[in-house]
C-alpha cells in the first residue's frame, strides 16, 4: 500500500488561538522571503513572502539533481556512466567566470557519480551543464525537463531556463516551490538525498567542502543547498530531523553567508521547540462499523485507508476530538475506498482535519431473496424514521 499523509495547511496565529495558549511570535528575519514547513504533514509553521517570485541562484541545482535522480531511478542513466565533457561544460567557459566549479576539462570522461557530487557538494556550474548535455543533448532541452518536473510537483511559480541558476530574467522560483522540491527529493529519492549530507568532495586533486555549513554546527541538518548571486542574495534551503520530526526551511535574499545560516537555524529551532508532528490515524484505521443493506455481510468496517499526520503546538494532540458521520442507508455493493461519510478532527472546536470516511473492506451483494427482504426492512425503517 502506498503511504500517503494528509496535508493540512496551518498558520501560527490561528494555531495559537485555537490551542488556547498563544505561541511566541516566530523569528522576524531580514530575508526577502522565508518559509518553514513540516515535511510529513505539509503544515506551514512560518512564512513571509513565500510566493514572491525571486531568482533562485544555485538553488536551481536542486532541480538538476532531482532530474538526475529521476533518470537514475528510471534506469536511463547509471552512476557508473562516463560523460565526455564538452567545451560548453568546460570550467573555463567565460559564462562561469567567478562562479562555483567542479573544475572539469573538455575531452575528459567523468562519471555520473562524480558529476552528481560536483553538483550537490561543489555546486559546480560546469558539472550541471555536463549532466544536462548528457541527459538531454542540450541544456535547452534539459531545462524543459526541469520545467516538466516542476509542473508535475506543483511548483506553480517556477520557471527554469538553465541548469545552474546563473542570472536570467526568466529564471525564477518561490520559497514555497523550493520547499515542494526539497520534500520531493527527500521522499522520492532517499538514497540520492544522502549525498547532500556528505561533508566534502575531491576531484582532480581539488578538495571542496559542502557549502551548507549549518551541518557543521547542527547534526540534525542533513541537506540541502546554498545559493548566491548578486541578484538573488544569499540563499539556503535546509532540512533537519529531530526525534522523528522533519522540517524544511527556505531562506532567500539575505545579505551574507552568516545571515542565511543564522536565519535558517532560527527557523528550525523555533519549529522544533514549539511544534510536534504525530500520526492521528494509522493506515486502515477502523472508526465505525455501520449496518449495510443488501450485502453478503450485515456490517462494514469504515475509516481511513491511509495514515493521517498533523503538526500542532506541543502538548495539544491529546486535546483532539474526532467526530465520525456515516451516510444513511449504506447499500451493497461497496468497494474499498468508497466514500460513505466524513471524519472531522477538531481542536478546541476548531476543525483541523476533515477527510472522507471510506470503506475498508469490500461488501458483495447478497442473493435475490435476501435483497428483497432488506428492501422491505429498509422501507419500514424509513417509514418509521419519518414518523
N, C-alpha and C positions, 0 to 999 in steps of 0.2 A: 504494500500500500504506500502510495506517495504521501509523505509527511507534509502537511500544509498548516501553516499558522495563520490565524485570523488577524487581519491588520486593523488596528484601532489608532486613529489619529487623535492625540490629546494635546491640550495646551496647559502650560504651567498655571495660568491664572484660574482656569476652570477646575483643575485638579485641586488646587489649594482650597477653593470654596467648597467643593463637594466633599472633600475629606474632612472638613470641619476643623482643620488645623493648618492654617496657611503656611506654605513653604517659603523659605527665604527666596528673595529675588535671585534669578540666575545671574552669573557674571556679565557685566556690560563690557564688551570688547570694542577696541578701536578698528577692528577689521571691517572691510566693506560688507562682507556677508559671512554668516556662520550658521551652523546647524548641528544639532546633537540628536541622534535617533537611537532607539533600541533596535538591534539587528533582528531579534526574534519576533517581536510584536509589531514593529513598524511605528511604535509610538514616538512622536516628536516631543522631545523634552525641552529643547531651547531652539529658538530660531530668530534670525534677524536678516532681512533681505534675502531669504533663501531662494526666491525665484527671480532675483535680479540677474540679468544676463551679463556675464563677465568673461574676459579671456581666461582660459584655464592654464596657460603656460604648460609646463611638463606634466601636469595632472592629466594631460592628454594621453600620456603613455600608459595610464591605467587601462584605457580602451584598447590601445595597441596590444598590451599584454593580454587583455581579455580575449580579443580576437585570436591571438596566437594560441591561447589555451583552448579555445573552441576548436581550432584546426587540429591541434594535437589530439584532443579527445575524439574527434571525428575520424582520425586515422589518416588525414590528408597530409599531415606534417608529422615528422618524428623528431625528438630531441637530438637524435644522432645524425640527422640530415646535415650535410655540409652545404653552406651557402657561399657562392662565389661573389665576392664584393665588387660592386660596380664603382665607376668614378663618381656617380651621384652620391653614393654612400660613403665615399672617402672622407676620412676625418678632416682632411684639408680643404674640403668643399667650402668656398667662401661663404656660403649660406650659414655654415656652422661656426663661423669665426666668433670666438669668445664664449661659446656655449659649452654645455656638458657633452663629453665624448667618451666613447669606449676605446678609441684610437685604433681603428681598423684601416687597412690599406687596400687599394684596388688590386684585384687579382688574387687576393688571399682567399682561402677556403676556411670558413669559420662555422662551427657547429651551431645549430639552433639553441642548444643548451647554453652555450656561451653568450650568444646574442640575447637570449632571454634575460640573463643576468646583467648583460650590458644595458638593457632597457630598464630593468627594475631597480637594480642596485646602483649602477654607474650613471643612470639617467642619460645614456648616450644617444644623442640625436642621430649619430651615424648608424648605431645599431638598429634604431627604429626604422630608418629608411631601408636598411638592408633586409630586414624582415618583411617590410611592406612589399618590396620588389619581389622577394622570393615567393610570397604567398599569392600576390595578385598580379604580378608582372609589371605593375607601375604603382606609384604612390597614389595617383588619382583614383584608380580602381579600388585600392585598399581603403582609401578614405570613404568610398561608397559602402564598403563592407562595414566600416566603423559606424556609419550612419544607419545602416540596416539593423545592426545590433542595438544601437541606441534606441531606435524606434521600437524594436521588439521588447526592450526592457522598460519602456515607458518613459524614456528621457525626453520629454516633450519639448524642452527648450534648449536642446543641444544640437550643434551642427559642427561637423569636422571637415576640414579641407586639407589637413596634413596629418602625418602620423606622430609628430614630435611636439607640436604646440608652439613653435616659433610664431611670432605675431602675424595675424592676418585678420582684417576687419570682419570677415565672415565666419571666423573660427571662434565659437562661443559655447558657453555652458552655464549652469547654475549650481549653487551649492546643493540644492535638493537632488538634481540629476546626478551629481557626483556621489551622493550618498546611495542612490539606487545602484549605481555602477559598483561601488565598493561592496555592497551587500551581495550583488550578483557574483562578484569574483570570489568572495568568501564562501558562499553557499554552493555555487555551481562547480568550482574548481578548487577544492580544499588542498589538494596536493600541490598545485601550482601556486596557490596562495602562500604556502610555506616559504617560498623564495623571498617574499617581502621581508621576512624576519632575518635573513642572512646578513651578518654584520659587515661583510666586505667581499670584494671580488677582484681577483687578479687576472689580468690578461696582458699578454705581450710584456711581461715583467713590470707592469704598471698596476700597483695596488690602489684600489679606490674603496672608500668606506661608504656605507649606507648613509644617505643624506637625511634620513629620518632619525635625527639624533635624540628624539624623545625616548627611543627604545633603550638608550644608554642609561637613563635615569628612572625608567618605569618598566619593570619586567612584564607588566600586563599588556603593554603595547606590542603588537606583532605585525603591524603594517600601517599605512600603505605607501603614500607617495608625497614627495615635496614638489614644488614648482616655483619658478621665479622668472619673470621678465619685467622690464620697466613698466610695461602696460598693465601687467597682472598684479604686480607687487609680489610679496612673499606668501605662498600658499601651502597648506598641508591638509591632506586627508589622512586620518588615522583611525585605527580600530584597536580596541583593548578588550580583554576578557578578564573578569574578576569573579570568582566563585560561581562560574556558570552563566554569568550575565555578560553579554557582549554589546558594547556601544560603538557607534560610528560617529566621528566628528568631522566636520568640514570647516576649515577656516580659509578665507580668501581675502587677499588685498591688505595684508599687514605691511609694516614698513621695515621689517628686519627678520632675520632668521630666528633671533631670540624671541621676538614678539609672536611669531607663528607657533613656536614651540610652547611658550608660556600660555598663550591663549588656548591652545589645544588641551594642555594639561588642566587648565581651569575648567573647561567644559567637561572633560571626562571625570574629573574629581567631583564636580557638582552632581553629575548624573549618578555616579556610583554611590555617593553619600546619601542622597535624598530619595532615590527610587529603587525599586526592585521589580524584577520580572519573574512571574510564576505561571505555571500551567494551571489554567482554571478547569479545563476538562481534558482528560486523556483521550486518545483516539478510541472510537467505538464506545464512548460513554453512554450507557443506557440511563435515560432520565424519566421515562414513563413506559407503561405497558398497557395501552388503551385497547378497548374492545374493537374487533374487526368483524364486519358483516360479510357473509357470503364467501368466507375463506376456509381453507383446509385447517387453519388454526383460528381459535377464537380471540387470541390476543397477539399483539405485535410489539416488539421492542423498538422504541424510538429514542432518538437522542442526537448526538453529533458524531459524524464519521471521523472527523479529523481533530487534531489537537487544537485547543484554543489557548492562546497565551496573552496575558495582559501585563502591562507595565503601569504600576501605580506608586504613589508615595509609600515609603516604607511603613510597614505595620498596618496597611489598610486592606490587604487581601482578606483578612479574617472578617471584615465587615461587609463583604459582598453578599447580595441576596439574589437568588436565582428564581425566576418565575417561568413555568412551562405552560404554554397554551396549545392545546390539541384541537385540531379541526373536528367538528361534529360528524358522526356517521362515516367512519372510515370503511371503505368497501374494497374488497379484493377484486382483481389482483393488485398487489402492491410490490414495487421493486425497490431494492436497496438504493437509497439516495432520494426517493420520492419525498417531496416536501409535504408535511402533514400538520404544520403548526409553526410556532415561534418560541425561541428561547431568548429570554431577556435577563441580563445581569445588571444589577444596579448597585451603586454605592451612595448611601445617604439620599436615596430617592432620585438619584441622577443616573440615567441609563449610560453604561459604559461599554456594553456589548449587546448586540441583537443579531441573531442568526436564525436561519430556518431550522426547524425541528424536522429531522428526516428519519426515514425508515432504515433500520439497521439489519433486518432480515426479511427476505422476500416471502410473501404470502401468496400462494396459488389459489385460484378459485375452487370452491367446493363443487360437489356434484349438483345435478339439476334439482333434485328434491330438497336438498339442504339449502340451496339458494332461494327456492320458493318459500321455504319455511322462514328463512331470515328476512325475506322481503315482507312477509306477513308481520313478523315481530317488529320490524322497522316501522311499518305502518302504524301499529298500535302504540309503539313508543313515541312516535311523532305526534299522534293524536292526543295522547295523554299529556305529552310535553307541552302542546299548545294550550291545553285546557288549564 
